[in-house]
Amino acid sequence: MNIGGVSIILILGLMNMSLLVFQLLSGLRLIRVSFVFHRRAGVVLVVVAVLHAALAFMAG
C-alpha cells in the first residue's frame, strides 16, 4: 500500500515518532501545551500506533 510512492506503514511510523517526541517534550514541560491537548495527542498516538502495527503485521 502506497501513497505517492511512499509506504503507508512508513508514513504511520514517522507520525508515531513525531507524536511520541511531542508527548515526551510536552510531558516534561519543555513545550507548554494544555493538558487537554496533551491528552488528545496521546489518544491520537495510540490510534496511529495500532493502525501502524496492524498494517505492518498484515504486510509481513
N, C-alpha and C positions, 0 to 999 in steps of 0.2 A: 504494500500500500504506500503510495507516494503522493505528495502534494508538490507540484512543480519540480519533480525530480528528487525531492528530499523525502526520506522515510518519515512516516507519521510517528513511528516509535522514537526516532531521533529527536523530532520536534518536541514530543511529550517529555523526553528525558531532559532536554535543555530547559523546558518550562519547570520541571521538577527541581532542577538545580537552582534556577533563579528564585523560585518560590522558597526553597529551603534556605538560601542565603538571606533572603528578605526576612523570613521568620526568625532566623538567628540574630540578625542585626537589630530588628525591632524588639525582640525579646530581651536582648542585652541593653536596650535603650540607646543604641548608637544612632538609630533612626527613630525619630519621635513620630509615632502614629497613635491613633486612638486604639483602645483595647478592642472595640467593636471591629475595626478594620483589620487588626491583627488576627482576631478570631475568625473572621470571614476568609482571610487569606489562608489560614490553616485548613479550613474546610475545603477550599479550592485545591490546596496542596494534596490532601488525601484523595480527592476525586481524580485528579490528574495522575497521581501515583498508581491508583488502582487501574485506571484505564491503560496506562503505560505498561504495567505488569501483565495485564490480561492480553494485550496485543502482542507483547513480546513472547508470552507463553504460547499463544496460538501460532505465531510466526516460526518459532523454533521447534 
